[in-house]
Amino acid sequence: TEQYTRSELKAKFDALKANVSVSGSARGANVSIRTTHENLPKVINLLNEVLKKPVFDQEELDVLKQEMVVALEQQKQQPTTQVFRQLGQHLDPYEPGHPRYQMDIDDEIAAIKATTVEDLQAFHNRFYGSQNADVSVVGDFDQDQVKSSVSALFDGWVSDVEYERVPAKFAEVDGINKFINTPDKSGAAFGAMIRLPISDEHPDYPALVMANQMFGGGFISSRLANRLRQQDGLSYGAGSFFNASPYDEVATFGAYAICAPENLEKVEIGFKEELQKVLDEGFTQKELDDARKGVLQNNRIDRAKDDRLAGTLSSFIDLDRTQQWNKQYEQAIEDLTLLQVNMAFKKHINPDNISIIKAGDETKMNAE
């Protein structure tokens, strides 16, 4: 910053027993603080320097750019990275230049190399400000002191551009099935994904959460893990995921598996067979009961963690929600019947629309 070098700033935070992270993107910036009761106002005051008076040093930028380029070069031949980067590109409707557009790795490297100190200064000057800031604090703190510090940080700090949220969009695309060759890699990756036109306010959202938990989201046991790891011994790790936007009608259901290249085709067969079996026969009552217990228990554990709760409360400010929303959501999970879960999964998950991408060393596949 204008007043402190990087090492001096770190020493300041260390002296305040503060763990502080600042991150940003084209769509917003986030600050996370963990510190003590008496030091919280002082840490917030120090953020005046961090957020408002950064010095974009050329030498530090050069080091950062080199680190990012090296990391991306390493990702080029990483099967999992290639699989999910290309799945995202296929399923998302964004054009190059859009804040949600997923670049090719080579394009991202070129963009990083072309970025200048002047670009960073101009972006910060134009877009950084507090007119749409949400703040949540959890733990032992003096409310009046914290309010005063937050006001001093944010009052009057206005960006040149009025904030407008960048919405996510759903696009209907044909399912694809493709292979990416990643030579000389001992591991391989399988990925499957589909976008759905629903938000977390959709009546079927709780049922789809539970269906995903049983299909591949369960940490200990799930259909996909049992089939690909325990039964067939094909995968080092396998599972599924489901998430829905709280803002827009866009949700994602997907699955993954890490395996040896020679097992990729068998992994795909196993995924398709398990998916079709659920669609044909549904889940069982015992699976639902076990999954429901696990999901509700995890929710309670998350609420007991200060950082998780702070993040939830902050997002709820923007969404105009209270913890009543969580209460109603968990009650909906409690009330779910097996029929509702099986019908929701069958209604929304169409195997023909699922895109599949595999990546691995083609010569090792052919050798098998």
N, C-alpha and C positions, 0 to 999 in steps of 0.2 A: 504494500500500500504506500501512499505518499509519505506516511510517517514511519512505517516499520518495514524492515527486510523480512524475507520469509522466515529466517531463523529467529529474528526478534519477535515476530508475531507468534511463532510456535512457543517461544519461551513465555510470552504473555499468557497464552491459553493454558500452558502447563502450570504456571503459577496460580491460576484460578481453578485448577483441578477440573478443567473443561475439556470435553471431547466434542469438537465442532467439525461438522462437514458442510460444505457448500457445493451444490451442484446446479447445473443449468442446461437448458436445451433451447431449441427454437420456440418452445411453447411455454416456458416458464423457468423459474429458479426456485430452489428449495434449500432451506437451512435446517440443520438438525443440531440440537444442543443437549448435552448431558453434563450436568455440573451439580454443585451443592446449593443449598438454600441461600446462603449469604452471598454467593458469587454470581448467581444468575443475573441480577441487574447489571453487574459489571461486564459480564460476557456479552449481554445484549448491547451495552454501550460500545463495546469494542467492535461490534458488527457494523457500526457507523463507518469505520475505516474500511472494513472488508468489502462491504457492499457498495459503498458510495465513492470510495477513493482508491480503486485498484490501480496499480502501475503494471501495465502489460510490458514487461521487460523482454527485450529481443532475445537475450541469451536464454532465459527461461522458456520462452516460446519455442526456440529452436530445439531445446532438449525435449520438451513435451511433444513436439511434432515428430521427432525421431522415435520416441517411445511408442507413439500411436501407430506410426508407419510399420515399425518392427512387429508390433502385435498383430496388425492386420495382415502383414505378409505371412506370418505364422498361421493365421486363420485360413489362408487360401486353400491349403491342403487338408484342413481339418474337416472330416466328413460331416460331423454334426452341424458345424457352422454353415457349411455350404447347403445342407439340406434345408435348414429352417430359414436361412436368408432367401433362398429361392422360392420356398413355399410362401413366404410373406410377400414377395414380389408378385407372385402369380395371383394371390387371393385379394390383394389390396388394389383399389382403383385409383391410386394417386399418381400424378404425373411428376417427372423430374422437376425439382425446385419446390415442390410442396413440402411443408414441414414434416409430414408423416411419410414421405417417400423413402423407401429403402433402397439405398444405392448399391450398385455392384462394388465389390471390394476395391477393384482398380480405380473406379471413379471416386470412391471415398478417399483413397490414398492421394489421388491427384488434387482433390479439393483441400485436403489437409496441407499438402505441400504449398498450395497457392495462397493460403491464408496469411495475412500480414498483421503486424501490430496495429496498423491503421484500421484494418477491418474490425478488430476486436474493440478498439476504442470507439469506433463509430456505432457498432451494435450496442455497446453498453450505454453510450450517451443517448441513443434513440429509444431504446426499449426498456431499460431498467428503471423501475419506479415502483411505488407501493400502493397505487390506487386500487389494486385488486388483491391485496395481501390478506391471507387468512393465518391466524396465529392460534395455536392451542398449547397449553402448558399443563403438565400432569405431575403431581408430586407435592413436595413440601416447599411452598414458596409464599412470599408476601405479596398479596394481590395488588395492593396499591403501588408498591415499588415496581413491580413488573409492568403494570399498566403505564406508569410514568416513563419507564425505559423504552417500552414499545412505542409510545407516542413520540418520544424524542427521536426514535429511529425512523419512523414512517411519516409523520406529519409533514406535509409540504414537499415530499419527495415524489415528483410526478414525471412520468416519462413523456417523450414527445408524441408517442403514439398511444391512442386509447386502447385499452386491453379488449381483445375479443377472442374467446376460446375457439380453438381450431377443432371443429367437429370431426369425429370418425364417421366413415361412410361404409355402408354395406353394398357389395356388388355381387351380382350373380355371375359366376364364372363356371366353365366346364371343369370337371375333374380331370386331372392329368396323372400320368404314371410315367416317371422318367428315372434314369440312372445317371449319376455323375461319377466320372472316373477320378479317383484320387490316388495316383500311383505311389507305391512304396509305403503305404500306410497299413499297419498291421490291423487296425480296427476299422469298423464300418458302422454306418448309421442308417437307421430307417426312420422316416418321419411321415405322418399322415395328418392332414388338417382339413377342416371345413369351417367356413364362416356361417353364422346364423343371424337372421334379422330380428334379434330380440335384445332387450336390456335386462338389468337385474330387477326391473319392476314387472317383468312379464310373469303371468300366473304360473307358467311352467318352470320358472327359474329354479326354485327349490328342488323340484323333482329332477331336473337335469344335473344339479349339483350332486345329488345323491347317486344318480345313475353313473356319473363319472367316477365317484368315489368307489363304487363297486366294480366298475369295468377296469380301471387302471390307476385311480388316484389314491388308493389306500396304501399307507406306508408299509404295513405288515403283509396284507393279503389282498389280492385283487384277481379278477379273471385273467387279465393280460400277463401279470407277473407270474401267476401260478402256471399258466400255459407255457410261456416262453422261457422262463427261468427254471422253475421246479420240475415241470413235467417233461418238456422237450430238451432242456439244457442248452438252448440256443443263444441266450442273451446274457450279457453281464449285468444289464439293467434295462428295465422296461416299465412303461407306465402310460397313463393318459392324463390329460389336463382339460379343464373347462373354466372359462371366465367370461363374464359379460360386463359390458360398460354400464356404469351407473348413469351416464349422460345420454348416450346414443344407442340406437337399436342395432348394435353390433356385438356378437358373441363369437367365441372360438372354442371348438372342440377339436382335440388332437391327440395323437399318440406318438410314442418314440420307443426306440430300442437301440442299444449298443451291442454289437456282436462282431464276430469274425466275418470277413468278406464272403467266405464260402457258405455262411449261414443266412445271407440276406434274403434269398428267395424263400427259404423255409420260414423265416420270420414273417415275411409278408403273408404267406399262406396261413400261418398261425393267427395273425392279427385278423385277417378277413374271416376265418372260420369262427373265431371267438365273437366277433362283432355280429355275424349272421346268427349265431346261436342265441345271443341275447335278443335280437330282433324277432327270432322265431319263437323262442321259449320264454323269454323274460328272465329277470332275476328271481331269487327265492326270498321268502320272508326272513329267513335267518340272515342272509346277506344284508338285507335292508336294516334289520334290527342292529346288527353289528356296526354297519356303516353309520347309521344315525347316531349311535352312542359315541363313536369316534369323532364325528364332525362336531357335535355339540360340546364334547369335552375339549376339543382343540379351540373352539371359540371362547370357552371360559378361560382357558390358559392364556390365550392372546390378550384378553381384556385385563389380565393380571400383570401384563408387561407394560411398563410405562411408555416405552417408545412406540409400541404397537397402538396403544390406546390414544396417544397423542396424534399419531398419523390418522387414525380413524376419525377422531374429533375434528381435525383440521379439514379433512375431506367432507365431513358432514356439514361444516359451515357453508362451504361452496354449494353443496347439494340441498341446503335448507332441510337437513334431516336432524333428528335427535336419536338417542339410544332407543327410543320407541320403535324405530325402524328395525333395529337389530332384534328387539324383543318379538316383533311380529314375524320377522323372517325365521327366527328359531322356532316359534310356535307353528309356523307353516311346515317346517321340517318334522316337528313332533307329530303333526296331524297327518302327514303323508301316508297314503295307503300304497301297497305294492302295485295295485292296478294303476294308480295315478303315475307312478314312476315308470312302469313299463310302457304305458301309453304315451307318455311324454317323450321318452327316448325313441320310440318307434315313429312318432309324429315328426320329430325334428332331424333325426339322423338317417340320411339316405346314403347308402354305400356308393351309389353311382356318382354322387357329387363330391365324394372325398378325394382330395388330391394326395398322391403318394410320391415321395421322392426318396431314393436310396443313393448312398454314396459309399464308395470303397474302391479297393484296388481291383481293376477288372481282370488282371492276369491271375490273381488268386481265386477269383470266382470261377474263371474258366478252368483253372487247374483242378478244381473240385469236380 
